[in-house]
Amino acid sequence: MSKLAEDPRDASLEAKFSLPNTWTQDSFDGLSTSGMFLSGLIMVTRNRFLAWPSVIFGLSSSINAHPLRTKEGGGSALPNLALCVMALFASYIPLLMISNFPKQTSTPL
């Protein structure tokens, strides 16, 4: 039988789990914030040309997300991406809606 000091289950050999000092970060995600701001601006103004950069910002923030490196309370990038895609949808949906009124090709007399 082996010695008691060599037993890996010995409680005196336990060490408290701790992450390295550089693991957690409080960095500001500017792309995520700009994407959410542009999404709100798109839904208010319905500017289709701002919708595509907003989707790119949303994709970039979701690709660059490090959920294990954020402290508690760190948000996910998926709601930001969903908001950007919905803003794109909201800006293009008026073009796809069918109107009952015929379009006038000339000015009325």
N, C-alpha and C positions, 0 to 999 in steps of 0.2 A: 504494500500500500504506500502511496506517496505521502510526503510530508504535508502538514496542514498549511504551511506558509506558501506552498506552490499551488494551492487551490485557487482557480480563477474566480470562484464564487465568493471569495472572502470579502466581507464588507469593508475591511480596511483598505482594500485596493480600489475601491470605487472613487471615481473623480466626477465632479459636477460638470454637466454638459454646458458649454458656453460657446457662442459663435465668435469668430474673430472680430476684432474692432472694426475692420473695414467691411464687414458683411452688410450691416444695415446702413441705410442712407436716407437722408432727408432731402433728396434732390428735387428741384422744381421741374415738372414735365411741361415744358412750354408748348410742345406740339399738341398735347392733349387739351390744354387750356385754349389754344388757338382754334382747334377743331370744334370744341364746344361753342366758343364764341361765334365762329363762322356759321355753325349750324343754326344757332338762334337768329343770326342776322339773315340767313337764307330763308328761314320760315317766315320772317316778318316782311322781307322785301321781295321774296320769290325770285331772286337773281340766280338764274341757272348756272352762270359762269363761275360763281363762288362755290357751287356745290361740289365740283370735282376736286379742288384743292382741299376742301373740308374732308372728303372721303379719303384722300391721300394722307392727311394728317391723322385721321382715325385709324387707318391701317398701320401707319408708322408707329403710333403710340401703342397699338395692340401687339405689334411685332416686337417692339423694344421694351415691353413690360417685363419686369422682374418681380413677380409677386412674393418670392421668398426673401427678397432683399429689402422689402419695405417694412416699416414698423407697423404696429397694430393700427388699424384704421385706414390703411392705405387702400385706395379704391382700385377697382378692376378697370381695365381698358375696354372691356366689352360693352358697357353702357355707352361709352363715348363713341365707339364704332357704330352701335345701333342708332344713336342720335344722328350721326353724320349720314348714314344710309337713309334714314327717314327724312332728313332734310333734302337729300337728293330726290327722293320719291315725291316729296311735297312740292318741289320746284318743277318737276316734269309732269305731274298729274294733270294740271290744267291743259296741257297740250293734247292729252289723250282722251279727255272728256268729250263726249258727243253732244253737240248743241242742236236744239230743235229749230233754231232760227237759221235761215239760209244766209250765207255771206253775201254782202253786196259787192259786186265787182265794179260798179260805177256809181258816181254820186247821183242822188235823186234830183230830178228837176223841179 
